[in-house]
């Protein structure tokens, strides 16, 4: 016999009986298994100046790479000038 489930009133997903929250939408007993219109989601204010580190990739070499290349170039010049 399979585990008994009930339908989440929030999103309609099957929730195993005994679970404290819906595995799909996170609705739970604390929210009263409310409808989407009734839920009061907490929001996080992100400052306008925030820059996602993931979006900074692809803009060119990092400072560390540039510093390493400059150090290698300096060593090469030093070796060749001896």
C-alpha positions in Angstrom: 0.0 0.0 0.0 1.4 3.4 -1.0 1.8 6.4 1.3 -1.3 8.5 1.7 -1.3 12.0 0.3 -3.4 15.1 0.1 -3.6 17.8 -2.4 -1.9 21.1 -1.5 -4.6 23.8 -1.5 -1.9 26.3 -2.6 -0.5 24.7 -5.8 -2.3 21.3 -6.2 0.8 19.2 -5.7 0.5 15.8 -3.9 1.8 16.2 -0.3 2.6 13.0 1.7 0.5 12.8 4.8 2.5 13.9 7.8 4.6 16.4 5.9 4.8 19.8 7.5 5.1 21.7 4.2 4.3 21.3 0.5 7.5 20.1 -1.3 6.5 22.1 -4.3 5.5 25.6 -3.1 6.5 25.6 0.6 3.0 26.3 1.8 2.6 25.0 5.3 0.5 24.8 8.5 1.8 28.2 9.6 0.5 29.8 6.4 -2.7 27.9 6.9 -2.3 26.1 3.6 -3.8 29.3 2.2 -4.5 30.1 -1.4 -1.9 32.1 -3.4 -3.9 35.3 -3.1 -3.9 35.0 0.7 -0.2 34.3 1.3 1.9 37.2 2.5 5.3 36.5 1.1 8.2 38.2 2.8 10.3 40.1 0.4 13.9 41.1 0.5 14.9 44.5 -0.7 18.1 44.4 -2.8 19.9 47.7 -3.1 20.2 49.3 -6.6 24.0 49.1 -6.4 24.1 45.4 -5.9 25.8 43.5 -8.6 25.3 39.8 -9.0 28.8 38.1 -9.0 27.6 35.6 -11.6 26.8 38.4 -14.0 30.3 39.9 -13.6 31.8 36.8 -15.3 32.7 37.1 -18.9 33.8 40.7 -18.7 37.4 40.0 -19.1 40.2 38.6 -17.0 40.2 39.0 -13.3 42.7 41.1 -11.5 44.5 38.0 -10.3 45.0 36.7 -13.8 46.3 40.1 -14.9 48.7 40.3 -12.0 50.0 36.8 -12.7 50.6 37.6 -16.4 52.4 40.8 -15.5 54.6 38.9 -13.0 55.5 36.3 -15.7 56.3 39.0 -18.2 58.5 40.8 -15.6 60.4 37.5 -14.9 60.8 36.8 -18.7 62.2 40.3 -19.2 64.6 39.9 -16.3 65.8 36.5 -17.5 66.4 37.7 -21.1 68.2 40.9 -19.9 70.9 38.9 -18.0 
